Amino acid sequence: MSKSGAPRGGVPREAPARAPLVLASLIIVAAVANLNLSVANVALPAIGKAFDSSQTALNMIAVGYSVGLATSVLYLGAIGDRHGRKLLLLLGVALSIPACLLAACAPNDTVLVAARILGGLSAGMAYPTTLALITALWAGPGRTKSIALWSALGGGISMLGPVVAGALLEQFYWGSVFLITLPLAVVALIMALLFVPAHANESTEPVDNLGGILSVLLIAGLVLAINFAAVPNQGALVVGLVVIALAAGAAFFWRQRRAPNPLYDLHIAGRRTFWVAACAGIVVFGSLMGSAFVSQQYLQNVLEYDSVAAGAAILPVVVTMVIVAPQSAKLVETRGARTTLLIGYVFLFLAFGWMLLFWGEDSSYWQIGLAYVLTGIGVGFAGTPASHSLTGSVPVRRAGMASGTADLQRDLGGAIMQSVMGALLTAGYASAFSSAIATSSESKDVSDQVQSELTKSFASAEQVAQQHPQYADQIVAAARQSFLDGDDWAYTAALTAISLGALLVFFKFPRRDAEQGLLRRYYAEDSASATEGSTGSGG
């Protein structure tokens, strides 16, 4: 027997000993990763002013944490399955402390991007392990409820980051936002050490290190290529990154088909309840991260909210996610994951449609808050089935694969959606401002250098306005309108992604009875495979 009370190769019992304390420890560990993920968004305008950063640099600061996390979760999830999930969890929380300190003390935006990527790597150790342990320690409805709490509270806590960060920015400099999680990291470290079981249904298979390295190159190349796609004069870099991603992807697929102990079992990944849920979750959580990224800049740049008000404005997302999550868990058990996912998608579509139509230069808070309420309901409903279907589709000994994929839903989804929405925001802003300059009666007085600064980012345009006070009102007005044009591009892309995700779920995800039949069949296949494996190793 393992220390969790579950047989090492078998099925976890309904719940581990001291279940509330274990679950609380795992949620607090996840909170460290989630808070670090979101605190940068509200500080982006202040960071842009401090370093005179381009919109691309701001995009990289926002997405860098997700890049570090997304590139590492598959590899580190497999390492945790083999060498100990609790050990990896503790190492990740510990590493988050120097990463936060480096970000807070960064002398320029390049170092800040590097610190954010390092922080993402530390979260890659800890965050996927939390869901892997829930999968290994709970079973049945107990697992569904635990995943619902993990998903809602994790997402809700990530949305609290802007509120706390905004309050700090009122009194302190921009780097203070990266110190928020330090006390929480200490608490997480102590609780995980005391309450999380040391071993729970871990694998004895060696780790596919080559596959792990290829997965890092694949995801990093993909996310960075998207992020630099809209940057002028970076075509060669984008092509190079795409080539790296394609080559790594082909090599990764080849390796996983032939490796005796694949990092990512393609047979399991081909199960409908797995791959459809994985794709659906990427859109759901990517929409949440992308909306927070763009809207925080919109609130401060266009509506002139201060950092506290901008952070507090997003609270409806937190409240609705936490309220809806228990209902989502019940709905998954009674109506199935497909229905629950589709309900979530409907609310997400309404949320972004509302942003596109009714968020403008004079929007009142009720118009802002309603969009956030719809977003919270959508993610609250869709988040639980997206993660639950993954964990239900894999054997417990491969929990790291399911948890790594669940984290990719959040982090690859967040990185891709933030990158796409950020790239479109950048392109739309630059295009609109260039048109405004071209149609202005003073266009002949605007030098190429000044035009470059005006079209680089909203923060850069504000600095130009300060340097030319006689044109300040015109410049700021044009920058606001250009930002609105750019965020319309971003919200349209999000609506397109949500529509495609909903169609995928509608046509490809099985209905409740078919889903339960498939899960029973998968369990039988995995049990037979585990029995054959243990017999073979014993012989």
C-alpha positions as CSV (number, residue, x, y, z in Angstrom):
1,M,0.0,0.0,0.0
2,S,1.1,3.6,-0.6
3,K,1.1,6.2,2.1
4,S,-2.1,7.6,0.6
5,G,-3.9,4.4,1.4
6,A,-4.3,3.4,-2.2
7,P,-2.6,0.5,-3.9
8,R,0.4,1.6,-5.9
9,G,-0.8,0.2,-9.2
10,G,-4.5,0.3,-8.6
11,V,-7.4,2.8,-8.2
12,P,-7.3,5.5,-5.6
13,R,-9.9,5.3,-2.9
14,E,-12.7,7.9,-2.7
15,A,-10.6,10.3,-0.7
16,P,-7.2,10.3,1.1
17,A,-6.7,10.6,4.9
18,R,-7.1,14.2,6.0
19,A,-8.7,15.0,2.7
20,P,-9.7,18.6,3.4
21,L,-6.1,19.5,4.5
22,V,-4.6,17.7,1.5
23,L,-6.9,19.5,-0.9
24,A,-6.4,22.8,0.8
25,S,-2.6,22.4,0.5
26,L,-2.8,21.5,-3.2
27,I,-5.1,24.5,-3.9
28,I,-2.7,26.9,-2.1
29,V,0.2,25.5,-4.1
30,A,-1.8,26.1,-7.3
31,A,-2.6,29.6,-6.0
32,V,1.1,30.5,-6.0
33,A,1.3,29.6,-9.6
34,N,-2.0,31.2,-10.5
35,L,-1.3,34.5,-8.8
36,N,2.2,34.8,-10.4
37,L,0.5,34.2,-13.7
38,S,-1.9,37.1,-13.5
39,V,-0.2,39.9,-11.4
40,A,1.7,41.3,-14.4
41,N,-1.3,42.3,-16.4
42,V,-2.4,45.2,-14.2
43,A,1.2,46.5,-14.0
44,L,1.8,46.5,-17.8
45,P,1.0,50.3,-18.3
46,A,3.4,51.1,-15.4
47,I,6.1,48.8,-16.7
48,G,5.7,50.3,-20.2
49,K,6.3,53.8,-18.8
50,A,9.2,52.7,-16.6
51,F,11.1,51.0,-19.5
52,D,9.6,52.7,-22.5
53,S,8.6,49.2,-23.6
54,S,7.1,48.4,-27.0
55,Q,3.8,46.6,-27.1
56,T,5.7,43.5,-28.2
57,A,7.8,43.6,-25.0
58,L,4.7,44.1,-22.9
59,N,3.2,41.1,-24.6
60,M,6.2,39.0,-23.8
61,I,6.2,40.1,-20.1
62,A,2.5,39.1,-19.9
63,V,3.0,35.8,-21.8
64,G,6.5,34.9,-20.5
65,Y,5.2,33.1,-17.4
66,S,2.8,31.1,-19.6
67,V,5.6,30.2,-22.0
68,G,7.8,28.9,-19.2
69,L,4.9,26.9,-17.7
70,A,3.5,25.6,-20.9
71,T,6.8,24.4,-22.3
72,S,7.7,22.4,-19.2
73,V,4.5,20.8,-18.0
74,L,4.6,17.6,-20.1
75,Y,8.2,16.9,-19.3
76,L,8.0,17.7,-15.6
77,G,4.7,15.9,-15.3
78,A,6.4,12.7,-16.4
79,I,9.3,13.3,-14.1
80,G,6.9,13.7,-11.2
81,D,5.1,10.5,-12.1
82,R,8.4,8.6,-12.0
83,H,10.5,10.3,-9.3
84,G,7.9,11.7,-6.9
85,R,5.2,14.2,-7.3
86,K,5.5,15.7,-3.8
87,L,9.3,16.3,-4.3
88,L,8.7,18.1,-7.6
89,L,5.9,20.1,-6.0
90,L,8.2,21.3,-3.1
91,L,11.0,22.2,-5.5
92,G,8.7,24.2,-7.7
93,V,7.3,26.3,-4.8
94,A,10.8,26.9,-3.5
95,L,12.1,28.0,-6.9
96,S,9.2,30.5,-7.3
97,I,10.7,32.6,-4.5
98,P,14.0,33.7,-6.3
99,A,12.0,34.0,-9.5
100,C,9.7,36.6,-7.9
101,L,12.6,38.5,-6.4
102,L,14.4,38.7,-9.8
103,A,11.2,40.0,-11.5
104,A,10.7,42.6,-8.7
105,C,14.3,43.9,-9.1
106,A,14.6,43.6,-12.9
107,P,16.7,46.6,-14.3
108,N,15.0,46.4,-17.7
109,D,12.2,44.6,-19.6
110,T,14.6,42.0,-21.0
111,V,15.5,40.7,-17.5
112,L,11.9,41.0,-16.5
113,V,10.9,38.7,-19.4
114,A,13.6,36.2,-18.3
115,A,12.4,36.3,-14.7
116,R,8.8,35.6,-15.9
117,I,10.0,32.6,-17.9
118,L,11.9,31.3,-14.9
119,G,8.8,31.8,-12.7
120,G,6.8,29.8,-15.3
121,L,9.4,26.9,-15.1
122,S,9.0,26.8,-11.3
123,A,5.2,26.7,-11.7
124,G,5.7,23.9,-14.2
125,M,7.2,21.8,-11.4
126,A,4.4,22.6,-8.9
127,Y,1.2,23.3,-10.7
128,P,0.7,20.2,-12.8
129,T,1.6,18.1,-9.8
130,T,-1.4,19.4,-7.9
131,L,-3.9,18.0,-10.4
132,A,-1.9,14.8,-10.7
133,L,-2.1,14.3,-7.0
134,I,-5.9,14.9,-7.0
135,T,-6.2,12.3,-9.7
136,A,-4.0,9.8,-7.8
137,L,-5.6,10.4,-4.4
138,W,-9.4,10.7,-5.2
139,A,-11.8,8.7,-7.2
140,G,-15.4,8.9,-8.3
141,P,-17.6,11.9,-7.5
142,G,-15.0,12.9,-4.8
143,R,-12.5,13.5,-7.6
144,T,-15.1,15.5,-9.7
145,K,-15.8,17.8,-6.7
146,S,-12.1,18.2,-5.9
147,I,-11.3,19.1,-9.5
148,A,-14.2,21.6,-9.5
149,L,-12.9,23.3,-6.4
150,W,-9.3,23.2,-7.8
151,S,-10.4,24.6,-11.1
152,A,-12.7,27.4,-9.7
153,L,-10.5,28.4,-6.8
154,G,-7.4,28.3,-8.9
155,G,-8.9,30.4,-11.7
156,G,-10.6,32.7,-9.1
157,I,-7.3,33.3,-7.2
158,S,-5.6,34.1,-10.5
159,M,-8.2,36.8,-11.1
160,L,-7.6,38.2,-7.6
161,G,-4.0,39.0,-8.6
162,P,-4.9,42.2,-10.4
163,V,-6.9,43.5,-7.4
164,V,-4.0,43.0,-5.0
165,A,-1.5,44.2,-7.6
166,G,-3.6,47.3,-8.3
167,A,-3.6,48.2,-4.5
168,L,0.2,47.8,-4.3
169,L,0.7,50.0,-7.4
170,E,-1.1,52.8,-5.7
171,Q,1.6,52.9,-3.0
172,F,4.7,51.3,-4.4
173,Y,6.6,50.8,-7.7
174,W,5.7,48.4,-10.4
175,G,8.0,45.6,-9.1
176,S,6.0,45.2,-5.9
177,V,3.3,43.2,-7.8
178,F,5.8,40.3,-8.2
179,L,6.3,40.1,-4.4
180,I,2.6,39.3,-3.7
181,T,3.1,35.5,-3.7
182,L,6.1,35.3,-1.4
183,P,4.2,34.9,1.9
184,L,1.7,32.5,0.2
185,A,4.7,30.4,-1.1
186,V,6.0,30.0,2.4
187,V,2.6,28.8,3.6
188,A,2.2,26.5,0.6
189,L,5.7,25.0,1.3
190,I,4.8,24.2,4.9
191,M,1.4,22.8,4.2
192,A,2.6,20.6,1.3
193,L,5.4,19.3,3.5
194,L,3.1,18.4,6.4
195,F,-0.1,17.2,4.6
196,V,0.6,16.0,1.1
197,P,1.4,12.2,0.9
198,A,4.9,11.4,-0.3
199,H,3.9,8.8,-2.8
200,A,0.6,8.0,-4.6
201,N,0.4,5.5,-7.5
202,E,3.7,6.6,-9.1
203,S,5.1,5.0,-12.2
204,T,8.2,2.7,-12.4
205,E,8.8,3.4,-16.1
206,P,11.9,5.5,-17.0
207,V,11.3,9.0,-18.2
208,D,11.4,9.7,-22.0
209,N,14.0,12.6,-21.7
210,L,14.4,13.0,-25.5
211,G,10.6,13.3,-25.8
212,G,10.7,15.9,-23.0
213,I,13.3,18.1,-24.8
214,L,11.4,17.9,-28.0
215,S,8.1,18.9,-26.3
216,V,9.9,22.0,-24.9
217,L,11.1,23.0,-28.3
218,L,7.8,22.4,-29.9
219,I,5.7,24.5,-27.5
220,A,8.3,27.3,-27.1
221,G,8.7,27.6,-30.9
222,L,4.9,27.7,-31.4
223,V,4.1,30.3,-28.8
224,L,7.0,32.6,-29.6
225,A,6.3,32.5,-33.3
226,I,2.7,33.6,-32.7
227,N,3.9,36.4,-30.3
228,F,6.4,37.8,-32.9
229,A,4.2,37.4,-35.9
230,A,2.9,41.0,-35.8
231,V,6.3,42.6,-35.0
232,P,7.7,44.6,-38.0
233,N,11.0,43.4,-39.5
234,Q,10.9,40.1,-37.6
235,G,9.8,37.8,-40.4
236,A,13.0,35.8,-40.5
237,L,12.7,35.2,-36.7
238,V,9.1,34.1,-37.1
239,V,10.0,31.7,-39.9
240,G,12.9,30.3,-37.9
241,L,10.6,29.7,-34.9
242,V,8.0,28.1,-37.1
243,V,10.6,25.8,-38.6
244,I,11.8,24.8,-35.1
245,A,8.2,24.1,-33.9
246,L,7.4,22.0,-37.0
247,A,10.6,20.0,-36.9
248,A,10.3,19.5,-33.1
249,G,6.6,18.5,-33.6
250,A,7.5,15.9,-36.3
251,A,10.3,14.5,-34.2
252,F,8.2,14.4,-31.1
253,F,5.4,12.5,-32.9
254,W,8.0,10.1,-34.4
255,R,9.6,9.6,-30.9
256,Q,6.3,9.0,-29.2
257,R,5.2,6.4,-31.7
258,R,8.5,4.4,-31.2
259,A,9.6,5.0,-27.6
260,P,9.0,2.0,-25.2
261,N,8.0,4.5,-22.5
262,P,6.5,7.5,-24.3
263,L,6.4,10.8,-22.6
264,Y,3.0,11.3,-24.2
265,D,1.1,8.1,-24.9
266,L,-0.5,8.8,-28.3
267,H,-2.9,5.9,-27.9
268,I,-4.4,7.6,-24.8
269,A,-4.2,11.0,-26.4
270,G,-6.3,9.7,-29.3
271,R,-9.2,8.9,-27.1
272,R,-12.2,11.2,-27.8
273,T,-12.8,12.1,-24.2
274,F,-9.2,13.2,-24.0
275,W,-8.2,15.1,-27.2
276,V,-11.6,16.9,-27.6
277,A,-11.5,17.9,-23.9
278,A,-7.9,19.1,-24.3
279,C,-8.7,21.3,-27.3
280,A,-11.9,22.6,-25.7
281,G,-10.0,23.6,-22.5
282,I,-7.3,25.4,-24.5
283,V,-10.0,27.7,-25.8
284,V,-11.9,28.1,-22.5
285,F,-8.9,29.0,-20.4
286,G,-7.2,30.9,-23.2
287,S,-10.2,33.1,-23.4
288,L,-10.1,33.8,-19.7
289,M,-6.4,34.8,-19.9
290,G,-6.7,36.7,-23.1
291,S,-9.7,38.8,-21.9
292,A,-7.8,39.7,-18.7
293,F,-4.7,40.7,-20.7
294,V,-6.5,43.0,-23.1
295,S,-9.2,44.3,-20.7
296,Q,-6.7,45.5,-18.0
297,Q,-5.0,47.7,-20.5
298,Y,-8.4,48.9,-21.9
299,L,-9.6,49.9,-18.4
300,Q,-6.5,51.9,-17.6
301,N,-5.6,53.3,-21.0
302,V,-9.0,54.1,-22.4
303,L,-11.3,54.5,-19.4
304,E,-8.5,55.9,-17.2
305,Y,-9.2,53.6,-14.3
306,D,-6.5,53.7,-11.7
307,S,-4.7,50.4,-11.0
308,V,-6.9,49.6,-7.9
309,A,-10.1,50.1,-9.8
310,A,-8.9,48.2,-12.8
311,G,-7.9,45.2,-10.6
312,A,-11.2,45.4,-8.6
313,A,-13.2,45.6,-11.8
314,I,-12.5,41.9,-12.6
315,L,-13.9,40.6,-9.3
316,P,-17.2,39.5,-10.8
317,V,-15.2,36.8,-12.7
318,V,-13.8,35.4,-9.4
319,V,-17.2,35.4,-7.7
320,T,-19.1,33.8,-10.5
321,M,-16.5,31.1,-11.1
322,V,-16.6,30.1,-7.4
323,I,-20.4,30.1,-7.3
324,V,-20.8,28.2,-10.6
325,A,-18.1,25.5,-10.1
326,P,-20.1,23.3,-7.6
327,Q,-23.0,23.4,-10.0
328,S,-20.7,22.4,-12.8
329,A,-19.5,19.4,-10.9
330,K,-23.1,18.3,-10.3
331,L,-24.0,18.8,-14.0
332,V,-21.0,16.8,-15.1
333,E,-22.3,13.8,-13.0
334,T,-25.9,14.1,-14.1
335,R,-25.8,15.4,-17.7
336,G,-22.2,14.7,-18.8
337,A,-19.2,16.7,-19.8
338,R,-20.5,17.5,-23.3
339,T,-23.6,19.4,-22.1
340,T,-21.6,21.2,-19.4
341,L,-18.9,22.3,-21.8
342,L,-21.5,23.6,-24.3
343,I,-23.2,25.7,-21.6
344,G,-19.9,27.2,-20.7
345,Y,-19.2,28.0,-24.3
346,V,-22.5,29.8,-24.8
347,F,-21.7,32.2,-21.9
348,L,-18.2,32.8,-23.2
349,F,-19.5,33.7,-26.6
350,L,-22.0,36.1,-25.0
351,A,-19.2,37.7,-23.0
352,F,-16.9,38.4,-25.9
353,G,-19.8,39.5,-28.1
354,W,-20.7,42.0,-25.4
355,M,-17.1,43.3,-25.2
356,L,-17.0,43.7,-29.0
357,L,-20.3,45.6,-29.2
358,F,-20.6,47.6,-26.0
359,W,-17.1,48.3,-24.7
360,G,-16.1,51.7,-25.9
361,E,-14.6,55.0,-24.9
362,D,-17.5,56.0,-22.6
363,S,-18.6,52.6,-21.2
364,S,-20.0,52.6,-17.7
365,Y,-19.1,49.9,-15.2
366,W,-22.2,47.9,-15.5
367,Q,-21.3,47.3,-19.1
368,I,-17.8,46.2,-18.0
369,G,-19.1,44.1,-15.1
370,L,-21.7,42.2,-17.1
371,A,-19.0,41.0,-19.5
372,Y,-16.9,39.8,-16.6
373,V,-20.0,38.0,-15.0
374,L,-20.6,36.2,-18.3
375,T,-16.9,35.2,-18.6
376,G,-16.9,33.9,-15.0
377,I,-20.0,31.8,-15.6
378,G,-18.6,30.4,-18.9
379,V,-15.3,29.4,-17.4
380,G,-17.0,28.1,-14.2
381,F,-19.2,25.7,-16.2
382,A,-16.6,24.7,-18.8
383,G,-13.5,24.4,-16.7
384,T,-14.5,21.4,-14.6
385,P,-15.5,19.1,-17.5
386,A,-12.4,20.1,-19.5
387,S,-10.1,18.9,-16.7
388,H,-12.3,16.1,-15.4
389,S,-12.5,14.4,-18.8
390,L,-8.7,14.4,-19.2
391,T,-8.1,12.7,-15.8
392,G,-10.9,10.2,-16.3
393,S,-9.4,9.1,-19.6
394,V,-5.9,8.0,-18.4
395,P,-4.7,5.3,-16.0
396,V,-3.7,6.7,-12.6
397,R,0.0,5.8,-13.1
398,R,0.0,8.3,-16.0
399,A,-1.7,11.1,-14.1
400,G,1.2,13.4,-15.0
401,M,0.1,13.2,-18.7
402,A,-3.4,14.2,-17.8
403,S,-2.4,16.9,-15.4
404,G,0.2,18.2,-17.9
405,T,-2.4,18.4,-20.6
406,A,-4.8,20.1,-18.2
407,D,-2.2,22.7,-17.4
408,L,-1.5,23.1,-21.1
409,Q,-5.2,23.9,-21.5
410,R,-4.6,26.9,-19.1
411,D,-1.1,27.8,-20.0
412,L,-0.7,26.9,-23.7
413,G,-4.2,28.2,-24.2
414,G,-3.3,31.4,-22.2
415,A,-0.1,31.8,-24.1
416,I,-1.6,31.3,-27.5
417,M,-4.7,33.4,-26.9
418,Q,-2.7,36.2,-25.2
419,S,-0.2,36.1,-28.0
420,V,-2.8,36.1,-30.8
421,M,-4.9,38.7,-29.1
422,G,-1.8,40.7,-28.2
423,A,-0.5,40.5,-31.7
424,L,-3.8,41.6,-33.2
425,L,-4.1,44.4,-30.6
426,T,-0.6,45.6,-31.7
427,A,-1.4,45.3,-35.4
428,G,-4.8,46.9,-35.1
429,Y,-3.5,49.7,-32.9
430,A,-0.6,50.5,-35.3
431,S,-2.8,50.3,-38.3
432,A,-5.5,52.6,-36.9
433,F,-2.9,55.2,-35.6
434,S,-1.1,55.2,-38.9
435,S,-4.4,55.9,-40.6
436,A,-5.1,58.7,-38.1
437,I,-1.7,60.3,-38.8
438,A,-2.2,60.0,-42.6
439,T,-5.6,61.8,-42.5
440,S,-4.4,64.5,-40.0
441,S,-3.8,68.0,-41.3
442,E,-0.5,67.9,-39.3
443,S,0.7,64.7,-40.9
444,K,3.5,66.4,-42.8
445,D,5.0,67.6,-39.5
446,V,5.2,64.0,-38.1
447,S,8.7,62.5,-38.6
448,D,9.2,58.8,-39.2
449,Q,10.7,58.5,-35.8
450,V,7.8,60.2,-34.0
451,Q,5.3,58.0,-36.1
452,S,7.2,54.9,-35.0
453,E,6.9,56.0,-31.3
454,L,3.2,56.8,-31.7
455,T,2.3,53.5,-33.3
456,K,4.5,51.4,-31.0
457,S,2.1,51.2,-28.0
458,F,-0.3,53.3,-26.0
459,A,2.3,54.0,-23.3
460,S,4.8,55.2,-26.0
461,A,2.1,57.5,-27.4
462,E,1.5,59.0,-24.0
463,Q,5.2,59.8,-23.7
464,V,5.2,61.5,-27.0
465,A,2.1,63.5,-25.9
466,Q,4.1,64.7,-22.8
467,Q,6.9,65.8,-25.1
468,H,4.6,67.8,-27.4
469,P,2.0,69.3,-25.0
470,Q,0.5,71.4,-27.8
471,Y,-0.7,68.2,-29.5
472,A,-1.3,66.2,-26.3
473,D,-5.1,66.0,-26.5
474,Q,-5.0,65.0,-30.1
475,I,-2.4,62.3,-29.5
476,V,-4.1,60.8,-26.5
477,A,-7.5,60.8,-28.3
478,A,-6.1,59.1,-31.3
479,A,-4.3,56.6,-29.1
480,R,-7.5,55.7,-27.3
481,Q,-9.4,55.2,-30.5
482,S,-6.6,53.2,-32.0
483,F,-6.5,51.0,-29.0
484,L,-10.3,50.4,-29.3
485,D,-9.8,49.4,-33.0
486,G,-7.0,47.0,-32.0
487,D,-9.0,45.4,-29.2
488,D,-11.9,44.9,-31.6
489,W,-9.5,42.8,-33.7
490,A,-8.5,40.8,-30.6
491,Y,-12.1,40.2,-29.4
492,T,-13.2,39.1,-32.9
493,A,-10.4,36.5,-32.9
494,A,-11.6,35.2,-29.5
495,L,-15.1,34.9,-30.8
496,T,-13.9,32.9,-33.7
497,A,-11.9,30.5,-31.4
498,I,-14.9,30.1,-29.1
499,S,-17.2,29.3,-32.1
500,L,-14.7,26.7,-33.4
501,G,-14.3,25.1,-30.0
502,A,-18.1,24.9,-29.5
503,L,-18.5,23.2,-32.9
504,L,-15.7,20.7,-32.0
505,V,-17.4,19.8,-28.7
506,F,-20.9,19.6,-30.3
507,F,-19.9,17.2,-33.1
508,K,-17.0,15.2,-31.6
509,F,-17.5,14.9,-27.8
510,P,-19.7,11.9,-26.9
511,R,-23.0,12.3,-25.1
512,R,-23.3,11.3,-21.4
513,D,-24.2,7.6,-21.9
514,A,-21.6,7.1,-24.7
515,E,-19.0,9.0,-22.6
516,Q,-19.5,6.7,-19.6
517,G,-19.3,3.6,-21.8
518,L,-16.1,4.8,-23.3
519,L,-14.6,5.6,-19.9
520,R,-15.5,2.0,-18.7
521,R,-13.8,0.6,-21.8
522,Y,-10.7,2.7,-21.3
523,Y,-10.5,1.6,-17.7
524,A,-10.7,-2.1,-18.7
525,E,-8.0,-1.6,-21.3
526,D,-5.7,0.1,-18.9
527,S,-6.3,-2.5,-16.2
528,A,-5.5,-5.3,-18.6
529,S,-2.4,-3.5,-19.8
530,A,-1.2,-2.9,-16.2
531,T,-1.8,-6.6,-15.4
532,E,0.2,-7.7,-18.4
533,G,3.0,-5.3,-17.6
534,S,3.3,-6.5,-14.0
535,T,3.2,-10.1,-15.1
536,G,5.9,-9.5,-17.8
537,S,8.1,-7.7,-15.3
538,G,7.6,-10.4,-12.7
539,G,8.6,-13.1,-15.2
